[in-house]
């Protein structure tokens, strides 16, 4: 009787473990296909980048007035430098993209950046 109960517990636990591994694998595949990798899961929706931080990331903190062209130029420059294929960092590319989007949004909303 006890052996039967132990076998049932082991079988049930194994089934749950296999299902959770399958779900995690599927989620990892979806993230990889979207190009976000592990960073997608670590992004916090509540934490927004400030325009000041975005300017620092793009190296525009000493520029008095920032234009869309300035943002795009620095974005392309930094994205090329940090290309993972050339030994760059995917994390930095995500931060650079976030900075670009933050500053573009601020410009669109008419905020002074």
Biopython code that builds the backbone (N, CA, C, O; Angstrom):
import numpy as np
from Bio.PDB.StructureBuilder import StructureBuilder

atoms = [
    (1, "UNK", "N", (0.815, -1.189, 0.000)),
    (1, "UNK", "CA", (0.000, 0.000, 0.000)),
    (1, "UNK", "C", (0.861, 1.255, 0.000)),
    (1, "UNK", "O", (0.600, 2.183, -0.765)),
    (2, "UNK", "N", (1.887, 1.294, 0.852)),
    (2, "UNK", "CA", (2.763, 2.466, 0.927)),
    (2, "UNK", "C", (3.564, 2.626, -0.357)),
    (2, "UNK", "O", (3.787, 3.747, -0.815)),
    (3, "UNK", "N", (3.996, 1.513, -0.940)),
    (3, "UNK", "CA", (4.756, 1.572, -2.189)),
    (3, "UNK", "C", (3.901, 2.138, -3.307)),
    (3, "UNK", "O", (4.391, 2.878, -4.160)),
    (4, "UNK", "N", (2.643, 1.794, -3.301)),
    (4, "UNK", "CA", (1.718, 2.288, -4.311)),
    (4, "UNK", "C", (1.538, 3.803, -4.163)),
    (4, "UNK", "O", (1.510, 4.523, -5.161)),
    (5, "UNK", "N", (1.417, 4.281, -2.939)),
    (5, "UNK", "CA", (1.256, 5.711, -2.656)),
    (5, "UNK", "C", (2.515, 6.479, -3.058)),
    (5, "UNK", "O", (2.423, 7.551, -3.655)),
    (6, "UNK", "N", (3.672, 5.945, -2.737)),
    (6, "UNK", "CA", (4.937, 6.590, -3.104)),
    (6, "UNK", "C", (5.082, 6.636, -4.612)),
    (6, "UNK", "O", (5.499, 7.657, -5.161)),
    (7, "UNK", "N", (4.749, 5.559, -5.286)),
    (7, "UNK", "CA", (4.833, 5.525, -6.752)),
    (7, "UNK", "C", (3.903, 6.565, -7.366)),
    (7, "UNK", "O", (4.271, 7.227, -8.336)),
    (8, "UNK", "N", (2.706, 6.714, -6.812)),
    (8, "UNK", "CA", (1.743, 7.696, -7.312)),
    (8, "UNK", "C", (2.270, 9.123, -7.115)),
    (8, "UNK", "O", (2.129, 9.964, -8.004)),
    (9, "UNK", "N", (2.871, 9.395, -5.962)),
    (9, "UNK", "CA", (3.430, 10.724, -5.680)),
    (9, "UNK", "C", (4.587, 11.028, -6.637)),
    (9, "UNK", "O", (4.673, 12.127, -7.184)),
    (10, "UNK", "N", (5.458, 10.064, -6.831)),
    (10, "UNK", "CA", (6.596, 10.240, -7.732)),
    (10, "UNK", "C", (6.119, 10.478, -9.161)),
    (10, "UNK", "O", (6.635, 11.359, -9.849)),
    (11, "UNK", "N", (5.145, 9.705, -9.604)),
    (11, "UNK", "CA", (4.606, 9.848, -10.961)),
    (11, "UNK", "C", (3.962, 11.222, -11.142)),
    (11, "UNK", "O", (4.192, 11.879, -12.157)),
    (12, "UNK", "N", (3.165, 11.660, -10.179)),
    (12, "UNK", "CA", (2.498, 12.961, -10.260)),
    (12, "UNK", "C", (3.520, 14.091, -10.252)),
    (12, "UNK", "O", (3.411, 15.032, -11.038)),
    (13, "UNK", "N", (4.504, 14.004, -9.375)),
    (13, "UNK", "CA", (5.550, 15.032, -9.313)),
    (13, "UNK", "C", (6.331, 15.094, -10.615)),
    (13, "UNK", "O", (6.650, 16.181, -11.097)),
    (14, "UNK", "N", (6.636, 13.955, -11.181)),
    (14, "UNK", "CA", (7.362, 13.907, -12.453)),
    (14, "UNK", "C", (6.566, 14.536, -13.575)),
    (14, "UNK", "O", (7.123, 15.246, -14.413)),
    (15, "UNK", "N", (5.268, 14.283, -13.599)),
    (15, "UNK", "CA", (4.397, 14.858, -14.624)),
    (15, "UNK", "C", (4.368, 16.381, -14.521)),
    (15, "UNK", "O", (4.464, 17.080, -15.530)),
    (16, "UNK", "N", (4.237, 16.882, -13.312)),
    (16, "UNK", "CA", (4.214, 18.333, -13.095)),
    (16, "UNK", "C", (5.553, 18.952, -13.510)),
    (16, "UNK", "O", (5.588, 20.008, -14.141)),
    (17, "UNK", "N", (6.625, 18.300, -13.158)),
    (17, "UNK", "CA", (7.955, 18.803, -13.510)),
    (17, "UNK", "C", (8.142, 18.857, -15.026)),
    (17, "UNK", "O", (8.641, 19.849, -15.558)),
    (18, "UNK", "N", (7.748, 17.807, -15.709)),
    (18, "UNK", "CA", (7.887, 17.765, -17.170)),
    (18, "UNK", "C", (7.054, 18.863, -17.824)),
    (18, "UNK", "O", (7.521, 19.519, -18.755)),
    (19, "UNK", "N", (5.833, 19.069, -17.352)),
    (19, "UNK", "CA", (4.969, 20.114, -17.916)),
    (19, "UNK", "C", (5.556, 21.505, -17.697)),
    (19, "UNK", "O", (5.517, 22.344, -18.597)),
    (20, "UNK", "N", (6.094, 21.750, -16.517)),
    (20, "UNK", "CA", (6.664, 23.076, -16.252)),
    (20, "UNK", "C", (7.907, 23.322, -17.108)),
    (20, "UNK", "O", (8.140, 24.444, -17.557)),
    (21, "UNK", "N", (8.695, 22.288, -17.333)),
    (21, "UNK", "CA", (9.873, 22.422, -18.209)),
    (21, "UNK", "C", (9.432, 22.697, -19.635)),
    (21, "UNK", "O", (10.034, 23.520, -20.325)),
    (22, "UNK", "N", (8.381, 22.011, -20.086)),
    (22, "UNK", "CA", (7.869, 22.244, -21.432)),
    (22, "UNK", "C", (7.379, 23.680, -21.595)),
    (22, "UNK", "O", (7.660, 24.319, -22.609)),
    (23, "UNK", "N", (6.655, 24.188, -20.613)),
    (23, "UNK", "CA", (6.140, 25.556, -20.683)),
    (23, "UNK", "C", (7.284, 26.567, -20.690)),
    (23, "UNK", "O", (7.249, 27.537, -21.446)),
    (24, "UNK", "N", (8.285, 26.348, -19.859)),
    (24, "UNK", "CA", (9.439, 27.258, -19.821)),
    (24, "UNK", "C", (10.184, 27.248, -21.150)),
    (24, "UNK", "O", (10.639, 28.291, -21.618)),
    (25, "UNK", "N", (10.309, 26.081, -21.751)),
    (25, "UNK", "CA", (10.991, 25.959, -23.039)),
    (25, "UNK", "C", (10.217, 26.692, -24.139)),
    (25, "UNK", "O", (10.807, 27.396, -24.958)),
    (26, "UNK", "N", (8.894, 26.520, -24.150)),
    (26, "UNK", "CA", (8.069, 27.223, -25.136)),
    (26, "UNK", "C", (8.187, 28.733, -24.980)),
    (26, "UNK", "O", (8.286, 29.461, -25.968)),
    (27, "UNK", "N", (8.176, 29.196, -23.742)),
    (27, "UNK", "CA", (8.295, 30.627, -23.486)),
    (27, "UNK", "C", (9.667, 31.143, -23.930)),
    (27, "UNK", "O", (9.762, 32.234, -24.492)),
    (28, "UNK", "N", (10.706, 30.386, -23.690)),
    (28, "UNK", "CA", (12.044, 30.778, -24.121)),
    (28, "UNK", "C", (12.135, 30.854, -25.636)),
    (28, "UNK", "O", (12.774, 31.756, -26.179)),
    (29, "UNK", "N", (11.501, 29.914, -26.317)),
    (29, "UNK", "CA", (11.478, 29.945, -27.783)),
    (29, "UNK", "C", (10.754, 31.176, -28.309)),
    (29, "UNK", "O", (11.216, 31.809, -29.258)),
    (30, "UNK", "N", (9.627, 31.519, -27.701)),
    (30, "UNK", "CA", (8.881, 32.703, -28.128)),
    (30, "UNK", "C", (9.702, 33.970, -27.924)),
    (30, "UNK", "O", (9.701, 34.855, -28.780)),
    (31, "UNK", "N", (10.399, 34.062, -26.800)),
    (31, "UNK", "CA", (11.234, 35.229, -26.537)),
    (31, "UNK", "C", (12.391, 35.293, -27.514)),
    (31, "UNK", "O", (12.758, 36.376, -27.970)),
    (32, "UNK", "N", (12.968, 34.151, -27.839)),
    (32, "UNK", "CA", (14.087, 34.126, -28.778)),
    (32, "UNK", "C", (13.624, 34.559, -30.164)),
    (32, "UNK", "O", (14.333, 35.289, -30.857)),
    (33, "UNK", "N", (12.442, 34.113, -30.569)),
    (33, "UNK", "CA", (11.908, 34.484, -31.873)),
    (33, "UNK", "C", (11.608, 35.978, -31.954)),
    (33, "UNK", "O", (11.749, 36.589, -33.013)),
    (34, "UNK", "N", (11.188, 36.567, -30.816)),
    (34, "UNK", "CA", (10.867, 37.996, -30.823)),
    (34, "UNK", "C", (12.130, 38.855, -30.759)),
    (34, "UNK", "O", (12.062, 40.074, -30.917)),
    (35, "UNK", "N", (13.278, 38.222, -30.528)),
    (35, "UNK", "CA", (14.537, 38.951, -30.495)),
    (35, "UNK", "C", (14.858, 39.574, -29.158)),
    (35, "UNK", "O", (15.851, 40.290, -29.033)),
    (36, "UNK", "N", (14.044, 39.320, -28.161)),
    (36, "UNK", "CA", (14.263, 39.935, -26.858)),
    (36, "UNK", "C", (15.112, 39.069, -25.931)),
    (36, "UNK", "O", (15.740, 39.597, -25.013)),
    (37, "UNK", "N", (15.146, 37.792, -26.139)),
    (37, "UNK", "CA", (15.950, 36.909, -25.305)),
    (37, "UNK", "C", (15.547, 36.973, -23.848)),
    (37, "UNK", "O", (14.371, 37.157, -23.537)),
    (38, "UNK", "N", (16.489, 36.826, -22.968)),
    (38, "UNK", "CA", (16.222, 36.815, -21.533)),
    (38, "UNK", "C", (15.823, 38.180, -21.019)),
    (38, "UNK", "O", (15.200, 38.282, -19.962)),
    (39, "UNK", "N", (16.162, 39.216, -21.734)),
    (39, "UNK", "CA", (15.852, 40.568, -21.269)),
    (39, "UNK", "C", (14.358, 40.822, -21.240)),
    (39, "UNK", "O", (13.907, 41.665, -20.464)),
    (40, "UNK", "N", (13.582, 40.139, -22.041)),
    (40, "UNK", "CA", (12.136, 40.360, -22.080)),
    (40, "UNK", "C", (11.511, 40.027, -20.736)),
    (40, "UNK", "O", (10.614, 40.733, -20.276)),
    (41, "UNK", "N", (11.966, 38.983, -20.117)),
    (41, "UNK", "CA", (11.407, 38.604, -18.841)),
    (41, "UNK", "C", (11.872, 39.477, -17.700)),
    (41, "UNK", "O", (11.199, 39.548, -16.671)),
    (42, "UNK", "N", (12.984, 40.134, -17.847)),
    (42, "UNK", "CA", (13.519, 40.928, -16.755)),
    (42, "UNK", "C", (13.078, 42.385, -16.800)),
    (42, "UNK", "O", (13.350, 43.135, -15.863)),
    (43, "UNK", "N", (12.405, 42.802, -17.864)),
    (43, "UNK", "CA", (11.965, 44.185, -17.969)),
    (43, "UNK", "C", (10.784, 44.414, -17.047)),
    (43, "UNK", "O", (9.841, 43.622, -17.030)),
    (44, "UNK", "N", (10.830, 45.479, -16.290)),
    (44, "UNK", "CA", (9.763, 45.824, -15.378)),
    (44, "UNK", "C", (8.918, 46.911, -16.015)),
    (44, "UNK", "O", (9.437, 47.951, -16.421)),
    (45, "UNK", "N", (7.618, 46.672, -16.101)),
    (45, "UNK", "CA", (6.727, 47.619, -16.753)),
    (45, "UNK", "C", (6.674, 48.925, -15.977)),
    (45, "UNK", "O", (6.513, 49.988, -16.578)),
    (46, "UNK", "N", (6.807, 48.872, -14.656)),
    (46, "UNK", "CA", (6.693, 50.056, -13.824)),
    (46, "UNK", "C", (7.895, 50.981, -13.960)),
    (46, "UNK", "O", (7.757, 52.192, -13.787)),
    (47, "UNK", "N", (9.055, 50.446, -14.262)),
    (47, "UNK", "CA", (10.249, 51.278, -14.321)),
    (47, "UNK", "C", (10.383, 51.898, -15.703)),
    (47, "UNK", "O", (10.601, 51.204, -16.697)),
    (48, "UNK", "N", (10.247, 53.206, -15.744)),
    (48, "UNK", "CA", (10.395, 53.926, -17.002)),
    (48, "UNK", "C", (11.695, 54.695, -16.960)),
    (48, "UNK", "O", (12.137, 55.162, -15.911)),
    (49, "UNK", "N", (12.285, 54.812, -18.112)),
    (49, "UNK", "CA", (13.524, 55.557, -18.222)),
    (49, "UNK", "C", (13.189, 57.041, -18.297)),
    (49, "UNK", "O", (12.271, 57.445, -19.011)),
    (50, "UNK", "N", (13.927, 57.834, -17.567)),
    (50, "UNK", "CA", (13.722, 59.280, -17.633)),
    (50, "UNK", "C", (14.493, 59.836, -18.826)),
    (50, "UNK", "O", (15.486, 59.251, -19.258)),
    (51, "UNK", "N", (14.032, 60.969, -19.355)),
    (51, "UNK", "CA", (14.771, 61.581, -20.459)),
    (51, "UNK", "C", (16.222, 61.926, -20.084)),
    (51, "UNK", "O", (17.110, 61.898, -20.936)),
    (52, "UNK", "N", (16.451, 62.246, -18.824)),
    (52, "UNK", "CA", (17.815, 62.560, -18.375)),
    (52, "UNK", "C", (18.699, 61.316, -18.492)),
    (52, "UNK", "O", (19.821, 61.382, -18.994)),
    (53, "UNK", "N", (18.172, 60.182, -18.021)),
    (53, "UNK", "CA", (18.916, 58.924, -18.123)),
    (53, "UNK", "C", (19.125, 58.542, -19.583)),
    (53, "UNK", "O", (20.198, 58.077, -19.967)),
    (54, "UNK", "N", (18.085, 58.745, -20.391)),
    (54, "UNK", "CA", (18.178, 58.410, -21.816)),
    (54, "UNK", "C", (19.246, 59.247, -22.511)),
    (54, "UNK", "O", (19.989, 58.739, -23.352)),
    (55, "UNK", "N", (19.324, 60.524, -22.160)),
    (55, "UNK", "CA", (20.357, 61.391, -22.748)),
    (55, "UNK", "C", (21.755, 60.910, -22.360)),
    (55, "UNK", "O", (22.676, 60.925, -23.177)),
    (56, "UNK", "N", (21.900, 60.484, -21.107)),
    (56, "UNK", "CA", (23.204, 59.976, -20.657)),
    (56, "UNK", "C", (23.590, 58.711, -21.408)),
    (56, "UNK", "O", (24.743, 58.553, -21.810)),
    (57, "UNK", "N", (22.632, 57.811, -21.600)),
    (57, "UNK", "CA", (22.909, 56.555, -22.288)),
    (57, "UNK", "C", (23.371, 56.820, -23.719)),
    (57, "UNK", "O", (24.301, 56.178, -24.207)),
    (58, "UNK", "N", (22.716, 57.770, -24.384)),
    (58, "UNK", "CA", (23.070, 58.073, -25.772)),
    (58, "UNK", "C", (24.231, 59.060, -25.882)),
    (58, "UNK", "O", (24.668, 59.378, -26.988)),
    (59, "UNK", "N", (24.733, 59.546, -24.751)),
    (59, "UNK", "CA", (25.860, 60.473, -24.778)),
    (59, "UNK", "C", (25.458, 61.864, -25.235)),
    (59, "UNK", "O", (26.252, 62.574, -25.851)),
    (60, "UNK", "N", (24.232, 62.252, -24.936)),
    (60, "UNK", "CA", (23.729, 63.561, -25.355)),
    (60, "UNK", "C", (23.487, 64.490, -24.170)),
    (60, "UNK", "O", (22.763, 65.477, -24.299)),
    (61, "UNK", "N", (24.086, 64.186, -23.014)),
    (61, "UNK", "CA", (23.818, 64.995, -21.824)),
    (61, "UNK", "C", (24.398, 66.408, -21.920)),
    (61, "UNK", "O", (23.917, 67.311, -21.236)),
    (62, "UNK", "N", (25.411, 66.614, -22.746)),
    (62, "UNK", "CA", (26.023, 67.937, -22.870)),
    (62, "UNK", "C", (25.492, 68.748, -24.050)),
    (62, "UNK", "O", (25.940, 69.870, -24.286)),
    (63, "UNK", "N", (24.539, 68.184, -24.787)),
    (63, "UNK", "CA", (23.938, 68.886, -25.923)),
    (63, "UNK", "C", (22.763, 69.698, -25.393)),
    (63, "UNK", "O", (21.911, 69.169, -24.680)),
    (64, "UNK", "N", (22.715, 70.998, -25.745)),
    (64, "UNK", "CA", (21.655, 71.854, -25.204)),
    (64, "UNK", "C", (20.276, 71.452, -25.695)),
    (64, "UNK", "O", (19.396, 71.152, -24.889)),
    (65, "UNK", "N", (20.078, 71.442, -26.992)),
    (65, "UNK", "CA", (18.791, 71.022, -27.544)),
    (65, "UNK", "C", (19.010, 69.770, -28.390)),
    (65, "UNK", "O", (19.856, 69.739, -29.283)),
    (66, "UNK", "N", (18.239, 68.761, -28.089)),
    (66, "UNK", "CA", (18.390, 67.480, -28.760)),
    (66, "UNK", "C", (17.315, 67.361, -29.840)),
    (66, "UNK", "O", (16.129, 67.557, -29.575)),
    (67, "UNK", "N", (17.742, 67.043, -31.046)),
    (67, "UNK", "CA", (16.799, 66.853, -32.148)),
    (67, "UNK", "C", (16.631, 65.360, -32.428)),
    (67, "UNK", "O", (17.406, 64.528, -31.957)),
    (68, "UNK", "N", (15.604, 65.050, -33.201)),
    (68, "UNK", "CA", (15.362, 63.660, -33.594)),
    (68, "UNK", "C", (16.564, 63.110, -34.361)),
    (68, "UNK", "O", (16.922, 61.941, -34.215)),
    (69, "UNK", "N", (17.175, 63.954, -35.169)),
    (69, "UNK", "CA", (18.342, 63.540, -35.952)),
    (69, "UNK", "C", (19.522, 63.203, -35.039)),
    (69, "UNK", "O", (20.243, 62.235, -35.280)),
    (70, "UNK", "N", (19.715, 64.012, -33.984)),
    (70, "UNK", "CA", (20.792, 63.737, -33.015)),
    (70, "UNK", "C", (20.579, 62.376, -32.357)),
    (70, "UNK", "O", (21.507, 61.579, -32.220)),
    (71, "UNK", "N", (19.339, 62.133, -31.955)),
    (71, "UNK", "CA", (18.997, 60.870, -31.284)),
    (71, "UNK", "C", (19.265, 59.697, -32.218)),
    (71, "UNK", "O", (19.909, 58.721, -31.834)),
    (72, "UNK", "N", (18.762, 59.800, -33.453)),
    (72, "UNK", "CA", (18.924, 58.704, -34.416)),
    (72, "UNK", "C", (20.387, 58.451, -34.762)),
    (72, "UNK", "O", (20.810, 57.304, -34.909)),
    (73, "UNK", "N", (21.151, 59.527, -34.890)),
    (73, "UNK", "CA", (22.576, 59.385, -35.223)),
    (73, "UNK", "C", (23.318, 58.634, -34.121)),
    (73, "UNK", "O", (24.056, 57.688, -34.399)),
    (74, "UNK", "N", (23.122, 59.059, -32.862)),
    (74, "UNK", "CA", (23.793, 58.407, -31.734)),
    (74, "UNK", "C", (23.292, 56.973, -31.547)),
    (74, "UNK", "O", (24.062, 56.072, -31.213)),
    (75, "UNK", "N", (22.002, 56.780, -31.768)),
    (75, "UNK", "CA", (21.411, 55.440, -31.646)),
    (75, "UNK", "C", (22.087, 54.479, -32.624)),
    (75, "UNK", "O", (22.543, 53.405, -32.230)),
    (76, "UNK", "N", (22.151, 54.862, -33.882)),
    (76, "UNK", "CA", (22.761, 53.990, -34.900)),
    (76, "UNK", "C", (24.238, 53.742, -34.613)),
    (76, "UNK", "O", (24.739, 52.630, -34.782)),
    (77, "UNK", "N", (24.917, 54.783, -34.182)),
    (77, "UNK", "CA", (26.341, 54.679, -33.861)),
    (77, "UNK", "C", (26.573, 53.679, -32.719)),
    (77, "UNK", "O", (27.412, 52.785, -32.826)),
    (78, "UNK", "N", (25.820, 53.844, -31.628)),
    (78, "UNK", "CA", (26.000, 52.987, -30.458)),
    (78, "UNK", "C", (25.509, 51.554, -30.708)),
    (78, "UNK", "O", (26.082, 50.595, -30.191)),
    (79, "UNK", "N", (24.452, 51.422, -31.498)),
    (79, "UNK", "CA", (23.949, 50.089, -31.810)),
    (79, "UNK", "C", (24.974, 49.302, -32.616)),
    (79, "UNK", "O", (25.159, 48.106, -32.394)),
    (80, "UNK", "N", (25.636, 49.970, -33.547)),
    (80, "UNK", "CA", (26.668, 49.320, -34.360)),
    (80, "UNK", "C", (27.856, 48.908, -33.493)),
    (80, "UNK", "O", (28.374, 47.800, -33.628)),
    (81, "UNK", "N", (28.280, 49.792, -32.617)),
    (81, "UNK", "CA", (29.428, 49.512, -31.746)),
    (81, "UNK", "C", (29.143, 48.321, -30.828)),
    (81, "UNK", "O", (30.035, 47.519, -30.553)),
    (82, "UNK", "N", (27.899, 48.210, -30.356)),
    (82, "UNK", "CA", (27.539, 47.171, -29.385)),
    (82, "UNK", "C", (26.856, 45.967, -30.013)),
    (82, "UNK", "O", (26.087, 45.279, -29.341)),
    (83, "UNK", "N", (27.118, 45.702, -31.272)),
    (83, "UNK", "CA", (26.527, 44.549, -31.945)),
    (83, "UNK", "C", (27.074, 43.259, -31.331)),
    (83, "UNK", "O", (28.288, 43.053, -31.313)),
    (84, "UNK", "N", (26.188, 42.384, -30.825)),
    (84, "UNK", "CA", (26.649, 41.125, -30.223)),
    (84, "UNK", "C", (27.481, 40.256, -31.165)),
    (84, "UNK", "O", (28.306, 39.466, -30.706)),
    (85, "UNK", "N", (27.277, 40.391, -32.460)),
    (85, "UNK", "CA", (28.061, 39.607, -33.420)),
    (85, "UNK", "C", (29.531, 40.017, -33.401)),
    (85, "UNK", "O", (30.409, 39.236, -33.767)),
    (86, "UNK", "N", (29.787, 41.249, -32.970)),
    (86, "UNK", "CA", (31.153, 41.748, -32.897)),
    (86, "UNK", "C", (31.658, 41.822, -31.461)),
    (86, "UNK", "O", (32.606, 42.550, -31.166)),
    (87, "UNK", "N", (31.024, 41.068, -30.574)),
    (87, "UNK", "CA", (31.450, 41.040, -29.179)),
    (87, "UNK", "C", (30.757, 42.066, -28.310)),
    (87, "UNK", "O", (31.149, 42.263, -27.160)),
    (88, "UNK", "N", (29.738, 42.721, -28.831)),
    (88, "UNK", "CA", (28.995, 43.713, -28.056)),
    (88, "UNK", "C", (27.998, 43.048, -27.117)),
    (88, "UNK", "O", (27.966, 41.826, -26.973)),
    (89, "UNK", "N", (27.192, 43.880, -26.489)),
    (89, "UNK", "CA", (26.273, 43.411, -25.467)),
    (89, "UNK", "C", (24.817, 43.608, -25.892)),
    (89, "UNK", "O", (24.415, 44.704, -26.281)),
    (90, "UNK", "N", (24.038, 42.533, -25.812)),
    (90, "UNK", "CA", (22.607, 42.621, -26.104)),
    (90, "UNK", "C", (21.920, 43.506, -25.062)),
    (90, "UNK", "O", (20.990, 44.246, -25.382)),
    (91, "UNK", "N", (22.386, 43.423, -23.819)),
    (91, "UNK", "CA", (21.827, 44.247, -22.749)),
    (91, "UNK", "C", (21.985, 45.731, -23.083)),
    (91, "UNK", "O", (21.043, 46.511, -22.939)),
    (92, "UNK", "N", (23.178, 46.112, -23.526)),
    (92, "UNK", "CA", (23.407, 47.516, -23.875)),
    (92, "UNK", "C", (22.558, 47.936, -25.065)),
    (92, "UNK", "O", (22.068, 49.064, -25.109)),
    (93, "UNK", "N", (22.383, 47.051, -26.018)),
    (93, "UNK", "CA", (21.541, 47.378, -27.166)),
    (93, "UNK", "C", (20.101, 47.637, -26.727)),
    (93, "UNK", "O", (19.436, 48.523, -27.263)),
    (94, "UNK", "N", (19.631, 46.879, -25.772)),
    (94, "UNK", "CA", (18.276, 47.078, -25.261)),
    (94, "UNK", "C", (18.181, 48.422, -24.543)),
    (94, "UNK", "O", (17.201, 49.147, -24.713)),
    (95, "UNK", "N", (19.193, 48.757, -23.742)),
    (95, "UNK", "CA", (19.202, 50.057, -23.058)),
    (95, "UNK", "C", (19.252, 51.207, -24.066)),
    (95, "UNK", "O", (18.575, 52.219, -23.888)),
    (96, "UNK", "N", (20.043, 51.054, -25.113)),
    (96, "UNK", "CA", (20.167, 52.080, -26.153)),
    (96, "UNK", "C", (18.829, 52.255, -26.877)),
    (96, "UNK", "O", (18.408, 53.382, -27.138)),
    (97, "UNK", "N", (18.175, 51.164, -27.196)),
    (97, "UNK", "CA", (16.863, 51.231, -27.853)),
    (97, "UNK", "C", (15.831, 51.890, -26.943)),
    (97, "UNK", "O", (15.013, 52.691, -27.394)),
    (98, "UNK", "N", (15.879, 51.549, -25.671)),
    (98, "UNK", "CA", (14.966, 52.164, -24.701)),
    (98, "UNK", "C", (15.187, 53.664, -24.599)),
    (98, "UNK", "O", (14.234, 54.435, -24.489)),
    (99, "UNK", "N", (16.452, 54.072, -24.636)),
    (99, "UNK", "CA", (16.777, 55.493, -24.570)),
    (99, "UNK", "C", (16.235, 56.233, -25.795)),
    (99, "UNK", "O", (15.684, 57.329, -25.686)),
    (100, "UNK", "N", (16.404, 55.615, -26.944)),
    (100, "UNK", "CA", (15.894, 56.226, -28.184)),
    (100, "UNK", "C", (14.383, 56.398, -28.108)),
    (100, "UNK", "O", (13.858, 57.469, -28.410)),
    (101, "UNK", "N", (13.684, 55.335, -27.703)),
    (101, "UNK", "CA", (12.231, 55.395, -27.630)),
    (101, "UNK", "C", (11.766, 56.413, -26.586)),
    (101, "UNK", "O", (10.779, 57.116, -26.802)),
    (102, "UNK", "N", (12.462, 56.490, -25.475)),
    (102, "UNK", "CA", (12.124, 57.452, -24.427)),
    (102, "UNK", "C", (12.231, 58.887, -24.952)),
    (102, "UNK", "O", (11.325, 59.697, -24.760)),
    (103, "UNK", "N", (13.341, 59.185, -25.611)),
    (103, "UNK", "CA", (13.544, 60.541, -26.116)),
    (103, "UNK", "C", (12.593, 60.867, -27.270)),
    (103, "UNK", "O", (12.108, 61.994, -27.368)),
    (104, "UNK", "N", (12.326, 59.908, -28.130)),
    (104, "UNK", "CA", (11.368, 60.140, -29.216)),
    (104, "UNK", "C", (9.982, 60.430, -28.644)),
    (104, "UNK", "O", (9.280, 61.319, -29.124)),
    (105, "UNK", "N", (9.596, 59.676, -27.620)),
    (105, "UNK", "CA", (8.287, 59.895, -26.981)),
    (105, "UNK", "C", (8.227, 61.271, -26.334)),
    (105, "UNK", "O", (7.221, 61.973, -26.437)),
    (106, "UNK", "N", (9.309, 61.649, -25.670)),
    (106, "UNK", "CA", (9.342, 62.956, -25.013)),
    (106, "UNK", "C", (9.233, 64.081, -26.051)),
    (106, "UNK", "O", (8.532, 65.069, -25.832)),
    (107, "UNK", "N", (9.923, 63.923, -27.164)),
    (107, "UNK", "CA", (9.832, 64.932, -28.233)),
    (107, "UNK", "C", (8.419, 64.986, -28.808)),
    (107, "UNK", "O", (7.889, 66.064, -29.075)),
    (108, "UNK", "N", (7.826, 63.830, -28.994)),
    (108, "UNK", "CA", (6.478, 63.749, -29.563)),
    (108, "UNK", "C", (5.458, 64.422, -28.646)),
    (108, "UNK", "O", (4.512, 65.057, -29.112)),
    (109, "UNK", "N", (5.665, 64.274, -27.337)),
    (109, "UNK", "CA", (4.753, 64.864, -26.353)),
    (109, "UNK", "C", (5.042, 66.343, -26.123)),
    (109, "UNK", "O", (4.322, 67.008, -25.379)),
    (110, "UNK", "N", (6.086, 66.856, -26.754)),
    (110, "UNK", "CA", (6.423, 68.263, -26.626)),
    (110, "UNK", "C", (7.198, 68.612, -25.368)),
    (110, "UNK", "O", (7.320, 69.785, -25.015)),
    (111, "UNK", "N", (7.723, 67.599, -24.689)),
    (111, "UNK", "CA", (8.509, 67.845, -23.482)),
    (111, "UNK", "C", (9.887, 68.364, -23.865)),
    (111, "UNK", "O", (10.437, 68.009, -24.908)),
    (112, "UNK", "N", (10.432, 69.211, -23.000)),
    (112, "UNK", "CA", (11.798, 69.681, -23.221)),
    (112, "UNK", "C", (12.738, 68.629, -22.669)),
    (112, "UNK", "O", (12.634, 68.215, -21.515)),
    (113, "UNK", "N", (13.666, 68.201, -23.531)),
    (113, "UNK", "CA", (14.602, 67.163, -23.080)),
    (113, "UNK", "C", (16.028, 67.657, -23.133)),
    (113, "UNK", "O", (16.951, 66.918, -22.791)),
]
sb = StructureBuilder()
sb.init_structure("model")
sb.init_model(0)
sb.init_chain("A")
sb.init_seg("    ")
for serial, (resi, resn, name, xyz) in enumerate(atoms, 1):
    if name == "N":
        sb.init_residue(resn, " ", resi, " ")
    sb.init_atom(name, np.array(xyz, "f"), 0.0, 1.0, " ", f" {name:<3s}", serial, name[0])
structure = sb.get_structure()
